[in-house]
Amino acid sequence: MTRSRGPLRRLALSQAVIAFAGLFFTTLSAQSQSDPAALMSGCVPTDQQAPLAGCSPTSIVNSGREQAGTGIGAARAVIQEVRGTSFPELVQVDLRVRTFRSQADYFRTRFSLSRFLLFMRMRYFVDVNPAIFQDQAPSDGVCAILAHELAHVVSLSRGNRVRRFGLIRLLSKRQTTKFERRADLEAIHRGYGDGLKNYRTWVYIHIPPNKLQEKHRNYFSPEEITAIEKKLLERPDLFAYWSEHVPMNLQEIQNGRK
């Protein structure tokens, strides 16, 4: 009887992991609705999973608009450029690009559930909504929001699998806000603040009105980003503090440390 408990416990653990991962994929708001089959299998058609290739981000948006298909090649190009110049810690990370459709979201970050469960080398995905190119997003804004997504990859790739169970906290709206704003803060710290402001200004007029409140809650507004940039110029040490105590509104930014 004692020996039979091992397989049963492993089965129970696997079921718990699957349940947790399902919750994670549903609540990780960077960013929203997904194809459950693709998420659970951790794969998409091979033409959407090719390794990233390099290209200059100065032409990324125009390149994406000119592509007849999904614009995924253009997305790969700018991710490769941003990763190479601003995220050297991700050079060895297995990172792929996929597409998804949404009326309210343009990018999101995921990891491979199958590899997580099988204790294989982790694989991460940046999912791109092709509408980002069709809707005339600003070039620097695309680079900046992809820096935000890569900040998520940095966070997800740190530590071991047990640490990732902590992501279940994202069931809380407050924790989701901290998770997203922390990625914003990382992108700002790495020099993408102005582009992030341009992206937010653009996205506010390209999403359904009923999604605006959620965007303002979860991400820094242009006004908040400007305040962060000003504070960090005055006191660079605030970045480390804010990374642990993410400011939730403009007042907390202006106050700096409590």
C-alpha positions in Angstrom: 0.0 0.0 0.0 2.8 2.4 0.8 4.4 2.0 -2.6 1.1 2.8 -4.4 1.0 6.3 -2.9 3.9 7.5 -5.0 2.2 7.3 -8.4 -1.0 8.6 -6.9 0.7 11.6 -5.5 2.5 12.3 -8.8 -0.8 12.1 -10.6 -2.4 14.5 -8.1 0.5 16.8 -8.5 0.3 16.8 -12.3 -3.4 17.5 -12.1 -2.8 20.4 -9.7 -0.1 21.8 -12.1 -2.5 21.6 -15.0 -5.2 23.4 -13.1 -2.7 26.1 -12.0 -1.4 26.6 -15.5 -4.9 27.0 -16.8 -5.6 29.7 -14.3 -2.2 31.3 -15.1 -2.9 31.4 -18.8 -6.4 32.8 -18.2 -5.3 35.6 -15.9 -1.9 36.7 -17.2 -3.1 39.9 -18.7 -0.2 40.6 -20.9 -2.6 40.2 -22.7 -6.0 38.5 -22.7 -8.1 36.2 -24.8 -6.4 33.0 -26.1 -6.8 29.8 -28.0 -7.0 27.2 -25.2 -5.8 24.4 -27.5 -2.7 26.2 -28.5 -1.9 27.2 -24.9 -2.4 23.7 -23.5 -0.4 22.0 -26.2 2.4 24.5 -26.1 2.7 24.5 -29.8 1.3 26.1 -33.0 1.9 25.4 -36.7 5.6 25.2 -37.5 5.6 28.3 -39.7 4.7 30.3 -36.6 7.4 28.8 -34.4 10.6 29.5 -36.3 13.5 30.9 -34.3 13.8 34.6 -34.2 15.7 36.5 -36.9 17.4 39.9 -36.6 16.3 43.1 -38.3 16.3 46.9 -37.6 13.4 48.1 -35.5 13.3 51.4 -37.4 11.5 49.7 -40.3 9.5 47.2 -38.2 6.0 48.6 -38.5 6.3 49.4 -42.2 7.6 45.9 -42.8 4.7 44.4 -40.9 2.2 46.5 -42.8 3.7 45.4 -46.2 3.5 41.7 -45.4 0.4 40.0 -46.9 0.1 37.5 -44.0 0.4 37.9 -40.3 3.4 40.2 -40.1 5.0 37.6 -37.8 8.3 38.0 -39.5 8.4 41.7 -38.7 7.5 40.9 -35.1 10.4 38.4 -34.9 12.7 40.9 -36.2 12.0 43.6 -33.7 12.0 41.1 -30.8 15.4 39.9 -31.9 16.7 43.5 -32.1 15.3 44.5 -28.7 16.5 41.3 -27.1 20.0 41.7 -28.5 20.4 45.3 -27.5 18.5 45.5 -24.2 18.1 42.0 -22.8 21.4 40.2 -23.0 20.2 37.8 -20.2 17.8 36.3 -22.7 20.3 35.4 -25.4 20.2 31.7 -24.5 16.5 31.6 -23.8 14.3 29.6 -26.2 11.9 32.3 -27.3 9.3 31.9 -30.1 6.7 34.1 -31.7 3.0 33.2 -32.4 -0.1 35.1 -33.5 -3.5 35.6 -31.8 -6.6 37.6 -32.4 -8.2 40.1 -30.0 -10.1 43.4 -30.1 -8.5 44.7 -26.9 -5.0 43.3 -26.7 -2.0 43.3 -29.0 0.7 41.3 -27.2 1.0 38.7 -24.5 3.6 36.4 -23.0 3.3 32.6 -22.3 5.4 29.6 -21.5 5.1 26.0 -22.8 3.0 24.0 -20.4 4.0 20.7 -21.9 7.7 21.4 -21.3 6.9 22.7 -17.8 5.2 19.4 -16.9 7.8 17.2 -18.5 10.7 19.0 -16.8 12.2 19.9 -20.2 14.1 23.1 -21.1 11.6 25.9 -20.8 10.3 27.6 -23.9 8.6 31.0 -24.0 6.2 32.6 -26.4 5.5 36.2 -27.3 2.1 36.2 -28.9 1.4 39.1 -31.4 -1.9 40.3 -32.7 -1.4 41.1 -36.4 -3.7 44.1 -36.0 -0.8 46.0 -34.4 0.5 46.6 -37.9 -2.8 47.1 -39.6 -3.9 49.7 -37.1 -0.8 51.9 -37.6 0.9 51.5 -34.2 3.9 53.9 -33.7 7.2 52.2 -34.4 8.8 53.2 -31.1 5.7 52.1 -29.3 5.9 48.6 -30.8 9.6 48.3 -29.7 8.7 49.6 -26.2 5.7 47.2 -25.7 7.9 44.3 -26.9 10.5 45.4 -24.3 7.6 45.1 -21.7 6.9 41.5 -23.0 10.6 40.6 -22.8 10.6 41.9 -19.2 7.9 39.3 -18.5 10.1 36.6 -20.1 13.0 37.7 -17.8 10.7 37.3 -14.8 9.3 34.0 -15.9 12.7 32.5 -16.7 14.2 33.3 -13.3 14.3 30.6 -10.6 12.9 27.1 -10.9 9.5 25.5 -11.6 8.4 25.7 -8.0 8.8 29.4 -8.1 6.4 29.6 -11.0 3.7 28.3 -8.8 3.8 31.7 -7.2 2.1 33.1 -10.4 -1.2 31.8 -9.1 -1.2 35.1 -7.2 -2.2 36.7 -10.5 -5.8 35.6 -9.7 -5.8 38.7 -7.6 -6.3 41.9 -9.6 -3.9 43.8 -7.4 -1.1 41.2 -8.0 -1.9 41.3 -11.8 -1.4 45.1 -11.7 1.9 44.7 -9.9 3.0 42.1 -12.4 2.3 44.3 -15.4 3.5 47.5 -13.9 6.8 45.9 -12.8 7.3 44.9 -16.5 6.6 48.5 -17.5 9.1 49.7 -14.9 11.7 47.3 -16.3 11.1 48.6 -19.8 11.3 52.2 -18.7 14.6 51.5 -16.8 16.0 50.0 -20.0 15.3 53.2 -22.0 11.8 52.5 -23.5 9.8 55.1 -21.6 9.1 57.5 -24.4 8.0 54.6 -26.7 5.8 53.2 -24.0 4.1 56.6 -23.6 3.4 56.7 -27.3 2.1 53.1 -27.3 -0.3 53.8 -24.4 -1.6 57.0 -26.1 -2.2 55.0 -29.3 -3.7 52.0 -27.6 -6.2 54.0 -25.6 -8.0 55.0 -28.8 -7.8 51.6 -30.5 -9.4 49.4 -27.8 -13.1 49.1 -26.8 -14.1 51.8 -24.3 -15.1 49.2 -21.7 -11.4 48.1 -21.6 -9.9 51.5 -20.8 -10.4 51.2 -17.0 -8.5 47.9 -16.9 -5.7 49.3 -19.0 -5.3 52.3 -16.7 -5.4 50.1 -13.7 -2.8 47.5 -14.9 -0.3 49.6 -16.7 1.4 53.0 -16.2 -0.2 55.9 -18.1 1.8 58.4 -20.1 1.6 60.8 -17.2 2.8 58.2 -14.7 5.7 57.2 -17.0 6.8 60.8 -17.3 6.8 61.1 -13.5 8.8 57.8 -13.2 11.4 59.0 -15.7 11.8 62.3 -13.8 12.1 60.6 -10.5 14.7 58.0 -11.7 16.8 60.8 -13.1 16.8 62.5 -9.7 17.2 59.2 -7.7 18.3 56.1 -9.7 18.1 54.1 -6.5 14.3 54.2 -6.7 14.3 51.6 -9.4 15.4 48.9 -7.0 12.9 50.1 -4.4 10.0 50.3 -6.9 10.9 46.8 -8.2 9.9 45.5 -4.8 7.2 48.1 -4.0 5.6 48.7 -7.3 3.8 52.2 -7.3 0.1 51.8 -8.0 -0.7 55.4 -8.8 0.7 58.8 -9.6 0.8 59.9 -5.9 3.0 56.9 -5.0 5.4 57.7 -7.8 5.7 61.3 -6.8 6.2 60.4 -3.1 9.1 58.0 -4.0 9.9 55.9 -1.0 7.4 55.8 1.8 
